[in-house]
Amino acid sequence: MSNLTLPKHPTIADLQQYVRDMVIERGFTDQTVLQEYLMLTEEVGELAKCIRKSHANMRIDAKKKYELDAAGEIADILIVLTTIANKMGIDMEKAFREKEEINKQRVWQ
């Protein structure tokens, strides 16, 4: 059982610290950035299955069980993405703010 707690309304820095501590507690510190990226693409694929099943009006294998939870998959994506940022030494809030300033200057058609 984990002793980690996340504030009720966490900042991005709180989230990054929580995930950093969680990775240590669960013993995933030996994963490389490449391995984490592969996990990220897997989680994005699982979200794609959820969306395909519920919103894309596409045929699916009737015999196959699709018990994926979109909210859970989005949470997994956030966890893995945060882990990648941590391993690469990226402050996610700073990166977001800097990139958004660039995006504000773009002309969107």
C-alpha positions as CSV (number, residue, x, y, z in Angstrom):
1,M,0.0,0.0,0.0
2,S,1.3,3.4,-1.0
3,N,1.8,6.3,1.4
4,L,1.9,8.8,-1.4
5,T,-0.8,11.5,-1.5
6,L,-1.6,14.1,-4.2
7,P,-3.2,17.4,-3.1
8,K,-6.9,17.8,-4.0
9,H,-6.1,20.5,-6.5
10,P,-2.5,19.7,-7.6
11,T,-0.3,22.0,-9.6
12,I,1.6,20.6,-12.5
13,A,4.7,20.7,-10.2
14,D,2.8,18.7,-7.6
15,L,1.8,16.1,-10.3
16,Q,5.4,15.9,-11.5
17,Q,6.7,15.3,-8.0
18,Y,4.0,12.7,-7.2
19,V,4.8,10.8,-10.4
20,R,8.5,11.0,-9.6
21,D,7.9,9.6,-6.1
22,M,5.5,6.9,-7.5
23,V,8.0,5.7,-10.0
24,I,10.6,5.3,-7.2
25,E,8.1,3.6,-4.9
26,R,6.9,1.1,-7.5
27,G,10.4,0.3,-8.7
28,F,10.2,1.6,-12.3
29,T,13.4,3.8,-12.1
30,D,15.3,1.5,-14.5
31,Q,13.0,2.3,-17.4
32,T,14.7,4.3,-20.1
33,V,13.1,7.3,-21.9
34,L,12.7,5.0,-25.0
35,Q,10.9,2.3,-22.9
36,E,8.6,5.0,-21.4
37,Y,7.9,6.3,-24.9
38,L,6.9,2.9,-26.1
39,M,4.6,2.6,-23.1
40,L,3.1,6.0,-24.0
41,T,2.3,4.8,-27.5
42,E,0.8,1.7,-26.1
43,E,-1.5,3.7,-23.8
44,V,-2.4,6.1,-26.7
45,G,-3.4,2.9,-28.7
46,E,-5.6,1.8,-25.8
47,L,-7.3,5.1,-25.8
48,A,-7.8,4.8,-29.5
49,K,-9.6,1.5,-29.0
50,C,-11.9,3.2,-26.4
51,I,-12.7,6.0,-28.9
52,R,-13.1,3.6,-31.8
53,K,-15.5,1.4,-29.7
54,S,-17.6,4.3,-28.4
55,H,-17.4,7.1,-30.9
56,A,-16.2,6.1,-34.3
57,N,-19.1,3.9,-35.4
58,M,-16.6,1.3,-36.6
59,R,-17.0,-2.5,-36.6
60,I,-15.3,-4.4,-33.9
61,D,-14.7,-8.1,-33.2
62,A,-17.9,-9.2,-31.5
63,K,-16.1,-12.1,-29.7
64,K,-13.3,-9.9,-28.3
65,K,-13.7,-8.3,-24.9
66,Y,-13.2,-4.5,-25.0
67,E,-13.3,-3.4,-21.4
68,L,-11.1,-0.4,-21.7
69,D,-11.9,2.8,-19.7
70,A,-11.2,6.0,-21.6
71,A,-10.7,8.0,-18.3
72,G,-8.3,5.4,-17.1
73,E,-6.4,5.4,-20.3
74,I,-6.1,9.2,-20.3
75,A,-4.8,9.0,-16.7
76,D,-2.2,6.4,-17.8
77,I,-1.1,8.6,-20.7
78,L,-0.7,11.5,-18.2
79,I,1.4,9.4,-15.9
80,V,3.7,8.1,-18.6
81,L,4.0,11.5,-20.2
82,T,4.9,13.0,-16.9
83,T,7.4,10.2,-16.3
84,I,9.1,11.0,-19.6
85,A,9.2,14.7,-18.7
86,N,10.8,13.9,-15.4
87,K,13.4,11.6,-16.9
88,M,14.3,14.3,-19.4
89,G,14.5,17.0,-16.8
90,I,11.6,19.0,-18.3
91,D,9.5,21.3,-16.2
92,M,6.1,20.7,-17.7
93,E,4.5,23.9,-16.6
94,K,7.4,26.0,-17.9
95,A,7.4,24.0,-21.2
96,F,3.7,24.5,-21.6
97,R,3.8,28.2,-20.9
98,E,6.7,28.8,-23.3
99,K,5.1,26.7,-26.1
100,E,1.8,28.4,-25.6
101,E,3.4,31.9,-26.1
102,I,4.7,30.6,-29.4
103,N,1.3,29.2,-30.3
104,K,-0.4,32.5,-29.5
105,Q,1.6,34.1,-32.3
106,R,0.5,31.6,-34.9
107,V,-2.3,32.2,-37.4
108,W,-4.7,29.3,-37.4
109,Q,-6.8,28.6,-40.5
